[in-house]
């Protein structure tokens, strides 16, 4: 069985990804008894002129951590999402829209978090990378230098990189 690979490309035009983001919000909001959520488009496909995978990353913010149970497997399975490993990030439940079960490749990821928690604040802070040219250049360098890694190794390096970016962003505040 082939394993998931990292496919980093330049995101030149993100209109198609913005449309996917908006379509997925509609599908999720139509789930019966869905709690009130905030949806933010995050990651490389939320902007342009950056390197990244062609995956729509969505931050789904709920008011109460217990509401995350509403994102149960069955209802999300019905619209094509499956829970995936959360890479040890406490306070985040991840679901992905799988497009290839053999390689476990996906094109949309839901990062479900509780509002005003540290992890929620960190996701918001990391969005600043795309508003600062120095950070954006470092982001692109990271992507370029790590594009040949296995998915597992890339994921480990990405967590380290994001933590470094968070420290830099906090020091600039």
MDTraj code that builds the backbone (N, CA, C; nanometers):
import mdtraj as md
import numpy as np

residues = "UNK UNK UNK UNK UNK UNK UNK UNK UNK UNK UNK UNK UNK UNK UNK UNK UNK UNK UNK UNK UNK UNK UNK UNK UNK UNK UNK UNK UNK UNK UNK UNK UNK UNK UNK UNK UNK UNK UNK UNK UNK UNK UNK UNK UNK UNK UNK UNK UNK UNK UNK UNK UNK UNK UNK UNK UNK UNK UNK UNK UNK UNK UNK UNK UNK UNK UNK UNK UNK UNK UNK UNK UNK UNK UNK UNK UNK UNK UNK UNK UNK UNK UNK UNK UNK UNK UNK UNK UNK UNK UNK UNK UNK UNK UNK UNK UNK UNK UNK UNK UNK UNK UNK UNK UNK UNK UNK UNK UNK UNK UNK UNK UNK UNK UNK UNK UNK UNK UNK UNK UNK UNK UNK UNK UNK UNK UNK UNK UNK UNK UNK UNK UNK UNK UNK UNK UNK UNK UNK UNK UNK UNK UNK UNK UNK UNK UNK UNK UNK UNK UNK UNK UNK UNK UNK UNK UNK UNK UNK UNK UNK UNK UNK UNK UNK UNK UNK UNK UNK UNK UNK UNK UNK".split()
xyz = np.array([
    [0.0845, -0.1193, 0.0000],
    [0.0000, 0.0000, 0.0000],
    [0.0884, 0.1248, 0.0000],
    [0.0590, 0.2180, -0.0890],
    [0.1308, 0.3445, -0.0917],
    [0.0878, 0.4279, 0.0276],
    [0.1838, 0.5039, 0.0803],
    [0.1505, 0.5931, 0.1915],
    [0.1279, 0.7336, 0.1388],
    [0.0629, 0.8124, 0.2200],
    [0.0371, 0.9514, 0.1836],
    [0.1682, 1.0235, 0.1618],
    [0.1751, 1.1020, 0.0563],
    [0.2942, 1.1795, 0.0268],
    [0.2626, 1.3277, 0.0381],
    [0.3664, 1.4065, 0.0526],
    [0.3521, 1.5508, 0.0602],
    [0.3704, 1.6056, -0.0807],
    [0.2721, 1.6826, -0.1278],
    [0.2779, 1.7403, -0.2625],
    [0.2716, 1.8919, -0.2509],
    [0.3875, 1.9533, -0.2392],
    [0.3940, 2.0982, -0.2207],
    [0.4083, 2.1667, -0.3565],
    [0.3191, 2.2618, -0.3800],
    [0.3183, 2.3376, -0.5042],
    [0.2955, 2.4845, -0.4715],
    [0.3180, 2.5707, -0.5713],
    [0.2894, 2.7121, -0.5484],
    [0.1399, 2.7358, -0.5651],
    [0.0823, 2.8036, -0.4675],
    [-0.0593, 2.8412, -0.4735],
    [-0.0620, 2.9804, -0.5374],
    [-0.0877, 2.9843, -0.6673],
    [-0.0864, 3.1114, -0.7405],
    [-0.2231, 3.1781, -0.7373],
    [-0.3270, 3.0960, -0.7572],
    [-0.4640, 3.1459, -0.7610],
    [-0.5455, 3.0584, -0.6658],
    [-0.6050, 3.1188, -0.5665],
    [-0.6754, 3.0381, -0.4670],
    [-0.8272, 3.0422, -0.4810],
    [-0.8772, 3.0949, -0.5913],
    [-1.0225, 3.1079, -0.6087],
    [-1.0935, 2.9726, -0.5980],
    [-1.0381, 2.8688, -0.6591],
    [-1.1007, 2.7362, -0.6526],
    [-1.1064, 2.6868, -0.5078],
    [-1.0037, 2.7172, -0.4294],
    [-0.9989, 2.6731, -0.2897],
    [-1.0965, 2.7524, -0.2032],
    [-1.1115, 2.8800, -0.2322],
    [-1.2103, 2.9625, -0.1606],
    [-1.3502, 2.9085, -0.1877],
    [-1.3772, 2.8702, -0.3118],
    [-1.5088, 2.8145, -0.3462],
    [-1.5336, 2.6826, -0.2738],
    [-1.4319, 2.5964, -0.2663],
    [-1.4458, 2.4706, -0.1925],
    [-1.4752, 2.5005, -0.0463],
    [-1.4016, 2.5955, 0.0129],
    [-1.4224, 2.6364, 0.1517],
    [-1.5687, 2.6756, 0.1741],
    [-1.6218, 2.7611, 0.0882],
    [-1.7599, 2.8080, 0.1037],
    [-1.8615, 2.6951, 0.0849],
    [-1.8365, 2.6054, -0.0109],
    [-1.9265, 2.4911, -0.0332],
    [-1.9274, 2.3974, 0.0885],
    [-1.8116, 2.3750, 0.1477],
    [-1.8039, 2.2852, 0.2634],
    [-1.8731, 2.3448, 0.3855],
    [-1.8647, 2.4755, 0.4030],
    [-1.9370, 2.5398, 0.5138],
    [-2.0863, 2.5106, 0.5011],
    [-2.1398, 2.5274, 0.3802],
    [-2.2830, 2.5019, 0.3576],
    [-2.3197, 2.3591, 0.3962],
    [-2.2391, 2.2615, 0.3513],
    [-2.2665, 2.1205, 0.3826],
    [-2.2659, 2.0960, 0.5331],
    [-2.1678, 2.1521, 0.6009],
    [-2.1551, 2.1309, 0.7456],
    [-2.2712, 2.1957, 0.8200],
    [-2.3087, 2.3162, 0.7778],
    [-2.4182, 2.3861, 0.8451],
    [-2.5527, 2.3163, 0.8251],
    [-2.5629, 2.2346, 0.7219],
    [-2.6875, 2.1611, 0.6973],
    [-2.6990, 2.0350, 0.7815],
    [-2.5939, 1.9984, 0.8545],
    [-2.5999, 1.8810, 0.9412],
    [-2.7007, 1.9085, 1.0525],
    [-2.7954, 1.8165, 1.0757],
    [-2.8953, 1.8379, 1.1818],
    [-2.8295, 1.8605, 1.3188],
    [-2.8883, 1.9520, 1.3938],
    [-2.8458, 1.9837, 1.5303],
    [-2.7014, 2.0318, 1.5386],
    [-2.6557, 2.0948, 1.4336],
    [-2.5197, 2.1460, 1.4317],
    [-2.5087, 2.2650, 1.5260],
    [-2.4071, 2.2661, 1.6142],
    [-2.3914, 2.3820, 1.7018],
    [-2.3465, 2.5033, 1.6206],
    [-2.3629, 2.6203, 1.6787],
    [-2.3168, 2.7427, 1.6145],
    [-2.1642, 2.7356, 1.6051],
    [-2.1112, 2.7583, 1.4854],
    [-1.9670, 2.7497, 1.4616],
    [-1.9193, 2.8723, 1.3852],
    [-1.7924, 2.8985, 1.4001],
    [-1.7258, 2.9975, 1.3165],
    [-1.6316, 2.9191, 1.2258],
    [-1.6252, 2.9581, 1.1003],
    [-1.5398, 2.8902, 1.0037],
    [-1.4366, 2.9894, 0.9505],
    [-1.3105, 2.9505, 0.9547],
    [-1.2037, 3.0325, 0.8991],
    [-1.1224, 2.9488, 0.8017],
    [-1.0927, 3.0077, 0.6877],
    [-1.0063, 2.9428, 0.5891],
    [-0.8629, 2.9741, 0.6305],
    [-0.7847, 2.8712, 0.6589],
    [-0.6480, 2.8898, 0.7066],
    [-0.5518, 2.8156, 0.6136],
    [-0.4236, 2.8341, 0.6331],
    [-0.3243, 2.7607, 0.5558],
    [-0.2983, 2.8212, 0.4194],
    [-0.2166, 2.7519, 0.3421],
    [-0.1675, 2.8024, 0.2143],
    [-0.2786, 2.8361, 0.1150],
    [-0.3856, 2.7568, 0.1112],
    [-0.4914, 2.7824, 0.0122],
    [-0.5789, 2.9017, 0.0494],
    [-0.5554, 2.9605, 0.1669],
    [-0.6321, 3.0793, 0.2068],
    [-0.5703, 3.2069, 0.1492],
    [-0.4564, 3.1939, 0.0842],
    [-0.3853, 3.3096, 0.0309],
    [-0.3250, 3.2718, -0.1044],
    [-0.2400, 3.3576, -0.1566],
    [-0.1741, 3.3296, -0.2843],
    [-0.0252, 3.3575, -0.2717],
    [0.0481, 3.3133, -0.3728],
    [0.1928, 3.3358, -0.3808],
    [0.2692, 3.2704, -0.2662],
    [0.2211, 3.1550, -0.2226],
    [0.2916, 3.0769, -0.1213],
    [0.3013, 2.9324, -0.1692],
    [0.3921, 2.8591, -0.1069],
    [0.4037, 2.7171, -0.1349],
    [0.3184, 2.6411, -0.0346],
    [0.2571, 2.5347, -0.0794],
    [0.1772, 2.4541, 0.0121],
    [0.1111, 2.3402, -0.0616],
    [0.0419, 2.2576, 0.0140],
    [-0.0341, 2.1498, -0.0465],
    [-0.1705, 2.2047, -0.0878],
    [-0.2264, 2.1473, -0.1913],
    [-0.3575, 2.1906, -0.2386],
    [-0.4660, 2.1254, -0.1534],
    [-0.4639, 2.1627, -0.0254],
    [-0.5591, 2.1122, 0.0731],
    [-0.6245, 2.2328, 0.1391],
    [-0.7560, 2.2332, 0.1425],
    [-0.8284, 2.3416, 0.2086],
    [-0.8311, 2.3110, 0.3577],
    [-0.7607, 2.3924, 0.4346],
    [-0.7605, 2.3793, 0.5804],
    [-0.8651, 2.4746, 0.6361],
    [-0.9564, 2.4175, 0.7153],
    [-1.0620, 2.4976, 0.7760],
    [-1.0471, 2.4925, 0.9275],
    [-1.0544, 2.6071, 0.9901],
    [-1.0613, 2.6138, 1.1353],
    [-1.2088, 2.6250, 1.1694],
    [-1.2586, 2.5281, 1.2461],
    [-1.3983, 2.5256, 1.2873],
    [-1.3989, 2.5532, 1.4374],
    [-1.4531, 2.6675, 1.4742],
    [-1.4487, 2.7127, 1.6132],
    [-1.5862, 2.6943, 1.6765],
    [-1.5898, 2.6171, 1.7850],
    [-1.7141, 2.5965, 1.8602],
    [-1.7016, 2.6687, 1.9940],
    [-1.8141, 2.6999, 2.0525],
    [-1.8132, 2.7736, 2.1786],
    [-1.7727, 2.6870, 2.2971],
    [-1.8066, 2.5602, 2.2909],
    [-1.7831, 2.4723, 2.4043],
    [-1.7242, 2.3416, 2.3534],
    [-1.6191, 2.2970, 2.4181],
    [-1.5511, 2.1752, 2.3758],
    [-1.6457, 2.0560, 2.3661],
    [-1.7460, 2.0511, 2.4525],
    [-1.8416, 1.9400, 2.4497],
    [-1.9247, 1.9387, 2.3218],
    [-1.9373, 2.0556, 2.2567],
    [-2.0120, 2.0609, 2.1312],
    [-1.9391, 1.9859, 2.0204],
    [-1.8101, 1.9630, 2.0382],
    [-1.7343, 1.8904, 1.9368],
    [-1.7918, 1.7505, 1.9178],
    [-1.8540, 1.6981, 2.0201],
    [-1.9137, 1.5644, 2.0055],
    [-2.0237, 1.5649, 1.9000],
    [-2.0789, 1.6835, 1.8686],
    [-2.1781, 1.6936, 1.7624],
    [-2.1150, 1.6582, 1.6275],
    [-1.9848, 1.6772, 1.6176],
    [-1.9140, 1.6418, 1.4950],
    [-1.8864, 1.4921, 1.4970],
    [-1.9885, 1.4157, 1.5252],
    [-1.9646, 1.2733, 1.5404],
    [-1.9338, 1.2084, 1.4069],
    [-1.8708, 1.0943, 1.4163],
    [-1.8243, 1.0220, 1.2985],
    [-1.9353, 1.0003, 1.1951],
    [-2.0503, 0.9553, 1.2398],
    [-2.1551, 0.9154, 1.1465],
    [-2.2036, 1.0327, 1.0619],
    [-2.2335, 1.1443, 1.1254],
    [-2.2850, 1.2583, 1.0490],
    [-2.1812, 1.3142, 0.9531],
    [-2.0578, 1.3224, 0.9973],
    [-1.9540, 1.3716, 0.9076],
    [-1.9201, 1.2687, 0.8004],
    [-1.9281, 1.1400, 0.8340],
    [-1.9090, 1.0351, 0.7323],
    [-2.0108, 1.0530, 0.6198],
    [-2.1316, 1.0909, 0.6559],
    [-2.2378, 1.1078, 0.5562],
    [-2.2077, 1.2171, 0.4548],
    [-2.1239, 1.3124, 0.4907],
    [-2.0858, 1.4170, 0.3940],
    [-1.9397, 1.4006, 0.3504],
    [-1.8833, 1.2825, 0.3748],
    [-1.7519, 1.2498, 0.3201],
    [-1.6318, 1.2743, 0.4083],
    [-1.6533, 1.3042, 0.5369],
    [-1.5406, 1.3313, 0.6276],
    [-1.5152, 1.2144, 0.7209],
    [-1.3889, 1.1961, 0.7534],
    [-1.3476, 1.0909, 0.8457],
    [-1.2476, 1.1491, 0.9442],
    [-1.2576, 1.1045, 1.0673],
    [-1.1651, 1.1526, 1.1702],
    [-1.0256, 1.0991, 1.1390],
    [-0.9263, 1.1866, 1.1512],
    [-0.7882, 1.1463, 1.1272],
    [-0.7066, 1.1731, 1.2519],
    [-0.5899, 1.1133, 1.2578],
    [-0.5013, 1.1341, 1.3723],
    [-0.4749, 1.2829, 1.3881],
    [-0.4632, 1.3246, 1.5113],
    [-0.4463, 1.4675, 1.5364],
    [-0.3019, 1.5073, 1.5626],
    [-0.2071, 1.4197, 1.5329],
    [-0.0644, 1.4507, 1.5454],
    [-0.0264, 1.5031, 1.6829],
    [-0.0990, 1.4623, 1.7837],
    [-0.0635, 1.4993, 1.9195],
    [-0.0935, 1.6432, 1.9568],
    [-0.1697, 1.7144, 1.8771],
    [-0.2032, 1.8532, 1.9101],
    [-0.3255, 1.8508, 2.0005],
    [-0.3021, 1.8804, 2.1266],
    [-0.4099, 1.8761, 2.2250],
    [-0.5120, 1.9870, 2.1979],
    [-0.6389, 1.9500, 2.2060],
    [-0.7448, 2.0487, 2.1895],
    [-0.7943, 2.0631, 2.0468],
    [-0.7444, 1.9799, 1.9548],
    [-0.7874, 1.9844, 1.8155],
    [-0.8390, 1.8469, 1.7763],
    [-0.9573, 1.8450, 1.7171],
    [-1.0077, 1.7216, 1.6579],
    [-1.0073, 1.7452, 1.5078],
    [-0.9422, 1.6547, 1.4337],
    [-0.9286, 1.6718, 1.2890],
    [-1.0121, 1.5708, 1.2129],
    [-1.0778, 1.6223, 1.1101],
    [-1.1517, 1.5407, 1.0154],
    [-1.1014, 1.5768, 0.8763],
    [-1.0994, 1.4791, 0.7869],
    [-1.0560, 1.5048, 0.6503],
    [-1.1541, 1.4449, 0.5512],
    [-1.1629, 1.5105, 0.4368],
    [-1.2417, 1.4571, 0.3260],
    [-1.1442, 1.3747, 0.2420],
    [-1.1534, 1.2434, 0.2577],
    [-1.0607, 1.1502, 0.1928],
    [-1.0936, 1.1410, 0.0432],
    [-0.9901, 1.1537, -0.0402],
    [-1.0098, 1.1406, -0.1853],
    [-0.9447, 1.0142, -0.2402],
    [-0.8566, 0.9517, -0.1610],
    [-0.7928, 0.8266, -0.2034],
    [-0.7651, 0.7440, -0.0785],
    [-0.8421, 0.6382, -0.0622],
    [-0.8297, 0.5562, 0.0585],
    [-0.7021, 0.4729, 0.0605],
    [-0.6472, 0.4408, -0.0555],
    [-0.5230, 0.3625, -0.0583],
    [-0.4059, 0.4422, -0.0031],
    [-0.3984, 0.5699, -0.0399],
    [-0.2878, 0.6541, 0.0077],
    [-0.3290, 0.7423, 0.1254],
    [-0.4580, 0.7378, 0.1601],
    [-0.5140, 0.8236, 0.2652],
    [-0.4902, 0.9716, 0.2338],
    [-0.5060, 1.0054, 0.1069],
    [-0.4928, 1.1452, 0.0636],
    [-0.6263, 1.2160, 0.0822],
    [-0.6199, 1.3441, 0.1108],
    [-0.7410, 1.4224, 0.1335],
    [-0.7258, 1.5606, 0.0738],
    [-0.8399, 1.6287, 0.0551],
    [-0.8362, 1.7617, -0.0045],
    [-0.8945, 1.8710, 0.0860],
    [-0.9597, 1.8320, 0.1940],
    [-1.0126, 1.9288, 0.2913],
    [-0.9884, 1.8736, 0.4315],
    [-0.9443, 1.9613, 0.5218],
    [-0.9243, 1.9234, 0.6617],
    [-1.0030, 2.0193, 0.7503],
    [-1.0797, 1.9615, 0.8436],
    [-1.1490, 2.0409, 0.9455],
    [-1.0676, 2.0316, 1.0737],
    [-1.0249, 2.1453, 1.1258],
    [-0.9551, 2.1528, 1.2537],
    [-1.0551, 2.2105, 1.3526],
    [-1.1158, 2.1262, 1.4351],
    [-1.2217, 2.1698, 1.5256],
    [-1.1592, 2.2055, 1.6607],
    [-1.1832, 2.3297, 1.7057],
    [-1.1270, 2.3780, 1.8323],
    [-1.2328, 2.4549, 1.9109],
    [-1.2066, 2.4719, 2.0392],
    [-1.2950, 2.5530, 2.1245],
    [-1.2462, 2.6966, 2.1246],
    [-1.3422, 2.7890, 2.1139],
    [-1.3113, 2.9322, 2.1126],
    [-1.2346, 2.9747, 2.2391],
    [-1.1408, 3.0652, 2.2205],
    [-1.0642, 3.1303, 2.3276],
    [-0.9703, 3.0370, 2.4039],
    [-0.9440, 2.9184, 2.3515],
    [-0.8430, 2.8313, 2.4121],
    [-0.7074, 2.8703, 2.3534],
    [-0.6010, 2.8216, 2.4132],
    [-0.4671, 2.8527, 2.3625],
    [-0.4496, 2.8034, 2.2197],
    [-0.4988, 2.6846, 2.1887],
    [-0.4818, 2.6311, 2.0526],
    [-0.5599, 2.7157, 1.9520],
    [-0.6776, 2.7639, 1.9892],
    [-0.7546, 2.8534, 1.9017],
    [-0.6750, 2.9805, 1.8765],
    [-0.6209, 3.0390, 1.9814],
    [-0.5406, 3.1615, 1.9678],
    [-0.4177, 3.1375, 1.8818],
    [-0.3552, 3.0197, 1.8958],
    [-0.2376, 2.9871, 1.8148],
    [-0.2726, 2.9781, 1.6661],
    [-0.3854, 2.9152, 1.6339],
    [-0.4279, 2.9075, 1.4936],
    [-0.4460, 3.0485, 1.4363],
    [-0.5061, 3.1370, 1.5141],
    [-0.5286, 3.2748, 1.4683],
    [-0.3946, 3.3463, 1.4491],
    [-0.3034, 3.3299, 1.5447],
    [-0.1715, 3.3945, 1.5343],
    [-0.0958, 3.3482, 1.4113],
    [-0.0997, 3.2191, 1.3826],
    [-0.0224, 3.1653, 1.2700],
    [-0.0702, 3.2242, 1.1373],
    [-0.1935, 3.2677, 1.1315],
    [-0.2430, 3.3316, 1.0086],
    [-0.1624, 3.4568, 0.9755],
    [-0.0984, 3.5161, 1.0770],
    [-0.0169, 3.6368, 1.0570],
    [0.1045, 3.6115, 0.9676],
    [0.1452, 3.4860, 0.9563],
    [0.2595, 3.4521, 0.8707],
    [0.2382, 3.5089, 0.7306],
    [0.1155, 3.5032, 0.6807],
    [0.0880, 3.5456, 0.5438],
    [0.0767, 3.6977, 0.5301],
    [0.0795, 3.7701, 0.6413],
    [0.0718, 3.9165, 0.6377],
    [0.2075, 3.9831, 0.6603],
    [0.3112, 3.9038, 0.6801],
    [0.4446, 3.9569, 0.7083],
    [0.5400, 3.8963, 0.6058],
    [0.6021, 3.9799, 0.5249],
    [0.6864, 3.9301, 0.4152],
    [0.8019, 3.8429, 0.4641],
    [0.8670, 3.8811, 0.5752],
    [0.9779, 3.7994, 0.6268],
    [0.9285, 3.6610, 0.6688],
    [0.8177, 3.6584, 0.7429],
    [0.7619, 3.5295, 0.7869],
    [0.7133, 3.4475, 0.6673],
    [0.6526, 3.5151, 0.5707],
    [0.6031, 3.4472, 0.4511],
    [0.7200, 3.3853, 0.3734],
    [0.8301, 3.4577, 0.3618],
    [0.9487, 3.4048, 0.2937],
    [1.0047, 3.2838, 0.3679],
    [1.0085, 3.2917, 0.5021],
    [1.0557, 3.1776, 0.5817],
    [0.9621, 3.0579, 0.5667],
    [0.8326, 3.0861, 0.5594],
    [0.7324, 2.9812, 0.5385],
    [0.7595, 2.9109, 0.4047],
    [0.7778, 2.9892, 0.2994],
    [0.8035, 2.9317, 0.1674],
    [0.9351, 2.8532, 0.1660],
    [1.0362, 2.9026, 0.2353],
    [1.1639, 2.8308, 0.2435],
    [1.1449, 2.6974, 0.3149],
    [1.0680, 2.6982, 0.4240],
    [1.0401, 2.5739, 0.4956],
    [0.9734, 2.4733, 0.4026],
    [0.8717, 2.5184, 0.3313],
    [0.7995, 2.4284, 0.2408],
    [0.8934, 2.3730, 0.1339],
    [0.9736, 2.4607, 0.0743],
    [1.0654, 2.4190, -0.0325],
    [1.1687, 2.3183, 0.0200],
    [1.2223, 2.3432, 0.1393],
    [1.3274, 2.2575, 0.1957],
    [1.2761, 2.1237, 0.2464],
    [1.1461, 2.1113, 0.2685],
    [1.0907, 1.9889, 0.3266],
    [0.9963, 1.9135, 0.2328],
    [0.9914, 1.9523, 0.1087],
    [0.8961, 1.8913, 0.0147],
    [0.9279, 1.7475, -0.0190],
    [1.0505, 1.7018, 0.0072],
    [1.0884, 1.5641, -0.0261],
    [1.0699, 1.4672, 0.0909],
    [1.0326, 1.5183, 0.2067],
    [1.0179, 1.4321, 0.3243],
    [0.8954, 1.3421, 0.3138],
    [0.8995, 1.2325, 0.3891],
    [0.7793, 1.1495, 0.4014],
    [0.6737, 1.2311, 0.4747],
    [0.5489, 1.1908, 0.4637],
    [0.4420, 1.2635, 0.5319],
    [0.4657, 1.2681, 0.6828],
    [0.5091, 1.1559, 0.7390],
    [0.5326, 1.1493, 0.8831],
    [0.6431, 1.2464, 0.9245],
    [0.7560, 1.2439, 0.8544],
    [0.8672, 1.3341, 0.8869],
    [0.8282, 1.4795, 0.8628],
    [0.7560, 1.5041, 0.7540],
    [0.7103, 1.6390, 0.7241],
    [0.6209, 1.6915, 0.8370],
    [0.5309, 1.6070, 0.8854],
    [0.4387, 1.6472, 0.9925],
    [0.5150, 1.6866, 1.1191],
    [0.6188, 1.6111, 1.1523],
    [0.7007, 1.6424, 1.2705],
    [0.7711, 1.7766, 1.2507],
    [0.8324, 1.7945, 1.1355],
    [0.9033, 1.9198, 1.1070],
    [0.8082, 2.0393, 1.1027],
    [0.6872, 2.0164, 1.0538],
    [0.5879, 2.1242, 1.0444],
    [0.5485, 2.1741, 1.1836],
    [0.5291, 2.0830, 1.2784],
    [0.4950, 2.1231, 1.4158],
    [0.6076, 2.2068, 1.4758],
    [0.7322, 2.1648, 1.4563],
    [0.8473, 2.2413, 1.5064],
    [0.8499, 2.3795, 1.4425],
    [0.8307, 2.3848, 1.3114],
    [0.8329, 2.5115, 1.2391],
    [0.7220, 2.6050, 1.2875],
    [0.6014, 2.5524, 1.3034],
    [0.4882, 2.6351, 1.3484],
    [0.5150, 2.6906, 1.4879],
    [0.5710, 2.6099, 1.5761],
    [0.6044, 2.6591, 1.7108],
    [0.7079, 2.7706, 1.7050],
    [0.8054, 2.7590, 1.6153],
    [0.9034, 2.8664, 1.5977],
    [0.8363, 2.9929, 1.5454],
    [0.7451, 2.9767, 1.4497],
    [0.6730, 3.0915, 1.3947],
    [0.5896, 3.1601, 1.5029],
    [0.5246, 3.0807, 1.5876],
    [0.4442, 3.1378, 1.6966],
    [0.5300, 3.2229, 1.7892],
    [0.6481, 3.1745, 1.8216],
    [0.7393, 3.2521, 1.9081],
    [0.7786, 3.3832, 1.8418],
    [0.8090, 3.3777, 1.7121],
    [0.8473, 3.4990, 1.6393],
    [0.7312, 3.5988, 1.6336],
    [0.6117, 3.5482, 1.6094],
    [0.4939, 3.6350, 1.6031],
    [0.4688, 3.6999, 1.7391],
    [0.4774, 3.6216, 1.8458],
    [0.4557, 3.6747, 1.9807],
    [0.5608, 3.7786, 2.0170],
    [0.6836, 3.7610, 1.9738],
    [0.7907, 3.8578, 2.0015],
    [0.7737, 3.9879, 1.9244],
    [0.7003, 3.9828, 1.8134],
    [0.6759, 4.1030, 1.7335],
    [0.5551, 4.1820, 1.7824],
    [0.4752, 4.1217, 1.8718],
    [0.3540, 4.1920, 1.9238],
    [0.3906, 4.3083, 2.0116],
])
top = md.Topology()
chain = top.add_chain()
for i, resn in enumerate(residues, 1):
    res = top.add_residue(resn, chain, resSeq=i)
    for name in ("N", "CA", "C"):
        top.add_atom(name, md.element.get_by_symbol(name[0]), res)
traj = md.Trajectory(xyz[None], top)
